[in-house]
Amino acid sequence: MAELFPSIQETIAAYRAKTLMPSQVAAELLSRLEKENPELNAYLRTYGTEMIEAAKRADSAYATGKARPLEGIFVGIKDNLLVSGTLTGSASKMLEGYVAPYTGTAVKKLFDDGAIMVGKTNMDEFAMGSSTENSAYGATKNPKDLTCVPGGSSGGSAAAVASGLCHIALGSDTGGSIRQPASLCGCVGFKPTYGSVSRYGLMSMASSLDVIGPLANSVGDARTVFNTIRGGDERDATSHDIKGAKKLAAPGSLKGVKVGVPREYFLPGLDADVEGCVQKGIAKLKELGAEIVEISLPNAEHGLAAYYVIMPAEVSTNLSRFDGVRYPASKMKSAASLIDGYVKSRAAFGPEPQRRIMVGTYVLSAGYYDAYYRQAEKVRGLIIKDFNDAWQQVDLIVSPTSPTVAWPIGEKVDDPLAMYLSDIFTINANLVGIPSISLPCGEADGMPVGIQLAAPRDEDMFLLDVAEAFEKAGIGSAD
């Protein structure tokens, strides 16, 4: 598919020039889905008939000069984002058969601009995981190597983009779930500022951390999607319009931009080949005019521990609504008692959701709230202060996205701690609420490596400007 639409803008230009039509792309895409998706498992469900009909309407829109900004652009939607009238289950048996009653704000904005849904992408169940192996419907495979994981929890969205089975895809990011799979699959993953995109219509995992964002093949495409979906929403009290002020001195030039390199992110445990690729990326930033400054984030090392107290606590609260009474997995009719019904129904959760619900309930329980949850929130405050102090010295912070490249399917699935450590470089951006992006910056052992850039709150457009300058400088998966 890459040869059909290398970018959103080039695709739209081809549509307008009548050298390519949405119905042609839809037909080719449907053919490729039938051949490739059964093995890749990037999509849980595809909507071929609806996609073809929507493409025909897009053809007419271009023929009559009434095309909307994203007319005929094909998108994958993560299975935890509601789309009215479609099965939406967060890749969980708990919600098997659940039909979404409305369409979430971010998705609706894409549809209103003419985007066409290909299908619902696979994910770790209720977004809990870093490999998309926790899906109740089987693991997604990495299109770069089908024996490896694509990352998670937005692994289906990353795999769909990287394999050319959509123009762009939406994912959700709670602790790195857009950026980490983007790194492992070799595409762009952008986590916006917390609240800059409405969460209305997102099945909540951890409400103070969740962010909706795009996965794309270029920074330009990620920017296009972000500009469409961002903005305040009266149905999400945490949403707002970004008000960033930073700008590049000149397009493509990083002259005057100070980039911080946290010493705490380049310690033993980081794969040597991954570090080598990231150091080349840092050198490229310097070539583009940036000043590289070593900084310290002294509490960054505690972010993983704080996250795995705060996140499960919010999970246990959010997932308490799935009680087996109001949702399709109900076993109440066949239960011997109310308690028996609850037990049977909640057994529909997979092992990872069960683990996080239990941990979260424990840290919020009487006698343990102060010892665990309150202390984790204090650590979160210290991490926020570290980043605020860093912004007095630098404009951006650079780091690896993942400590390793994609690993073989099954290697870490029975070792939760090893799996959690794969998010060690991405989690702090969620705790702090800042925008962050993963970009391809080379390969190690034949697999993609990602470099992560982060900026202060609301400086999303500045971050995208820098990312685009980096991308155009030629550092990528082929280097």
Secondary structure, 3 states (H helix, E strand, C coil): CCCCCCCHHHHHHHHHCCCCCHHHHHHHHHHHHHHHHHHHCCEEEECHHHHHHHHHHHHHHHHCCCCCCCCCCEEEEECCECCCCCECCCCCHHHCCCECCCCCHHHHHHHHCCCEEEEEECCCHHHCCCCCCCCCCCCCCECCECCECCCCCCHHHHHHHHCCCCCEEEEEECCCCCHHHHHHHCCEEEECCCCCECCCCECCCCCCCCEEEEEECCHHHHHHHHHHHECCECCECCCCCCCCCCCCCECCECCCCEEEEEHHHCCCCCCHHHHHHHHHHHHHHHHCCCEEEEECCCCHHHHHHHHHHHHHHHHHHHHHHCCCCCCCCCCHHHCCCHHHHHHHHHCCCCHHHHHHHHHHHHHCCCCCHHHHHHHHHHHHHHHHHHHHHHCCCCCEEEEECCCCCCCECCCCCCCHHHHHHCCCCCHHHHHHCCCEEEEEEEEECCEEEEEEEECCCCCHHHHHHHHHHHHHCCCCCCC
